[in-house]
Amino acid sequence: RAGLVPSSSSGLPLGAGDAPIIDRFRGDLKKETYLPTLQALPGKKEFTYLPPNTQEALLLPVPSSSSTIVLVLGSSQAKSFTPRDVAWCQALAARVGTFV
């Protein structure tokens, strides 16, 4: 099924140090981060706000002059994002950045 979201937002990362993978975007990282097997990574603890069956995550920086914004996309199948999917998501992130 597409478009699943958790029932509560209590697992959202709060600040620096709480989310080391997302914290990399607060620095100078301007490229996407792809985690193809989320279950095998310690980062699974960081993404508690994703549905429990999330197998992979794609993190994209959203260009914004005012703050750091990261678009987090997940999939219920491991290693399912193709290079074409990543390119499409990069275009989406750039488009979202024009409105923020």
Protein Blocks (a to p, Z undefined) as FASTA:
>chain_A
ZZiacfbfklpcfbghjlmmlmmmmmmbfbdcddfblmlpmklmmmmmbcfklcbdcddd
dddfkbccddddddfbehkbcfklmmmmmmmmmmmmmmZZ
